[in-house]
Amino acid sequence: MSEITVLFFATLKDRVGAKKIQLELPVGTTVAGLKVLLVEHYPGLEGALGSALTAINREYATDEEILPAGAEVALFPPVSGGVETGPSFFAITADELNLDKLLASITLPSTGAACIFSGMVRAVTARGEPHKTKYLEYEAYQTMAEAKLRQVAEEIREKWPSVEGIAIVQRIGRLNPGTPTVTIACSAAHRDTGVFEAARYGIDRLKEIVPIWKKEVGSEGEAWVEGKYIPASGE
């Protein structure tokens, strides 16, 4: 037998009623076997694990992979390579975003342009039936999320070598309408070096592979917002 730690996020955390549990499993148990066992112990998970993503020790994993002894296994719904060659800043934080400080962290003497994307909490959401939002509650698998932010930056540098600095910061916790939730900033010597495209790629990629979720809370109730992208093993 081997002991593992299982972490739950977003809707799965709500179904289990806990963020973390310890389990003893037979040696050689796969991710699929773990899911079967979890449904037996937590019937509320039935029907929810088919689309759930899995990470073993902060790397995406498939159902066929064997769980190593002492593994940290995270289960969560779909989320909303390279070498660093310039200044970078990555953070998952509950603190208010400071745009000036963020920009200063990726500015070099050679920097002549920067493109900044900032997402915000909408007061009215048009998805489905238009509805008002009182606030959003953001949650992250923080250690893995920070590693994946770094991966997003590495992918940007591979695609746009002229980009000098990259900063990606995601807020978590309760955020009211009008509040910035995420900021991605890319700097370069000139505006025509790919900084616009790089910042756009950064937010799109963050929505695919960084384990962050949001719960919408409105006058008609609350609901977790889940994505559809399924990362490949090791992505």
Secondary structure, DSSP 8 states (H G I E B T S, - for coil): -EEEEEEE-HHHHHHHT-SEEEEEE-TT-BHHHHHHHHHHH-GGGTTTSSS-EEEETTEEE-TTSB--TT-EEEEE---------S-EEEEEESS---HHHHHHHT--TT--EEEEEEEE--SEE-SSS-EE-SEEEEEE-HHHHHHHHHHHHHHHHHH-TT--EEEEEEE-EEE-TT-EEEEEEEEESSGGGSHHHHHHHHHHHHHHHS-EEEEEEETTEEEEE-------TT-
